[in-house]
Amino acid sequence: MKKKKLYYVLVLDQFGQPSGIIEEEYLTEEEARQKPYCYKNYAEALYIAID
């Protein structure tokens, strides 16, 4: 079983762009790579969310 880690994922709007909402999700590294706007670091996710 692969270990899951905490990632910060930006919720996308109807146009596929970050909506500014950050969700915490426990994902494997492979699952995280498949999600757009998925970050290990909260500060990095926040920077993109407020941009």
Secondary structure, DSSP 8 states (H G I E B T S, - for coil): ----EEEEEEEE-TTSSEEEEEEEEEE-HHHHHHSTTEES-HHHHHHHHH-
